[in-house]
Amino acid sequence: MITIKIEGLEEVKRIFKGASEKIEGALKRAMEKSIFLIRKRSVENIDKMTKTHTGFLKSRWEMRISAFKSSLYPTVNYAPYVHEGTRAHIILPVIKKALFWKGARHPVKIVHHPGTAPRPFLLRAVESSIDRIKKFFKEEIETIFK
């Protein structure tokens, strides 16, 4: 009969007990830091890239954060058009017979809109945050093994 005795096994068991909760907590903290950084930089980019009139685009965001999957997106319906831009298009009146806006000389029946250039505020926020995000995860993982 062969007997193998592992010294320090009780210590190893103690260290690993609760490890999954520690790992999940560390990942969630890193994810949270990352999402808040991306949101902050997105709002800064909106200020730089757009002429904000109401501030809705900067203030209306949805965030869902967990350890393994998180999401962040603006909730205003026109956000994709700002981010991705628009092609040239025609604008027609929906309710009334003509269109009018402040500064227009007179009401018009049709507008040939030239389109808008993309202003990828969210994509640029993610791209500029990658190094910091990696650092967040590295720091949080290191706290598990301390």
KAQUI-V790837 format. One record per residue. N is the residue number from 1. RES is the residue in one small letter. OMEGA is omega in whole degrees, 0 to 359 (NA if undefined). Layout:
# KAQUI-V790837
N;RES;OMEGA + N;RES;OMEGA
This chain:
# KAQUI-V790837
1;m;179 + 2;i;177 + 3;t;177 + 4;i;179 + 5;k;178 + 6;i;180 + 7;e;180 + 8;g;181 + 9;l;179 + 10;e;178 + 11;e;178 + 12;v;178 + 13;k;180 + 14;r;181 + 15;i;183 + 16;f;177 + 17;k;182 + 18;g;182 + 19;a;182 + 20;s;177 + 21;e;179 + 22;k;181 + 23;i;180 + 24;e;178 + 25;g;180 + 26;a;179 + 27;l;180 + 28;k;178 + 29;r;179 + 30;a;179 + 31;m;180 + 32;e;178 + 33;k;181 + 34;s;181 + 35;i;180 + 36;f;176 + 37;l;180 + 38;i;179 + 39;r;179 + 40;k;181 + 41;r;176 + 42;s;180 + 43;v;176 + 44;e;180 + 45;n;177 + 46;i;178 + 47;d;182 + 48;k;191 + 49;m;186 + 50;t;171 + 51;k;184 + 52;t;179 + 53;h;185 + 54;t;184 + 55;g;180 + 56;f;183 + 57;l;180 + 58;k;189 + 59;s;184 + 60;r;182 + 61;w;175 + 62;e;178 + 63;m;173 + 64;r;187 + 65;i;170 + 66;s;184 + 67;a;189 + 68;f;180 + 69;k;178 + 70;s;178 + 71;s;179 + 72;l;177 + 73;y;175 + 74;p;184 + 75;t;178 + 76;v;187 + 77;n;183 + 78;y;182 + 79;a;179 + 80;p;181 + 81;y;176 + 82;v;184 + 83;h;186 + 84;e;184 + 85;g;179 + 86;t;173 + 87;r;174 + 88;a;182 + 89;h;180 + 90;i;176 + 91;i;179 + 92;l;177 + 93;p;181 + 94;v;185 + 95;i;182 + 96;k;183 + 97;k;183 + 98;a;178 + 99;l;176 + 100;f;177 + 101;w;181 + 102;k;181 + 103;g;179 + 104;a;180 + 105;r;183 + 106;h;176 + 107;p;179 + 108;v;182 + 109;k;183 + 110;i;176 + 111;v;174 + 112;h;183 + 113;h;183 + 114;p;184 + 115;g;180 + 116;t;178 + 117;a;177 + 118;p;174 + 119;r;189 + 120;p;184 + 121;f;182 + 122;l;179 + 123;l;180 + 124;r;177 + 125;a;179 + 126;v;182 + 127;e;182 + 128;s;183 + 129;s;188 + 130;i;181 + 131;d;179 + 132;r;180 + 133;i;177 + 134;k;179 + 135;k;178 + 136;f;182 + 137;f;179 + 138;k;180 + 139;e;182 + 140;e;178 + 141;i;179 + 142;e;179 + 143;t;179 + 144;i;186 + 145;f;178 + 146;k;NA
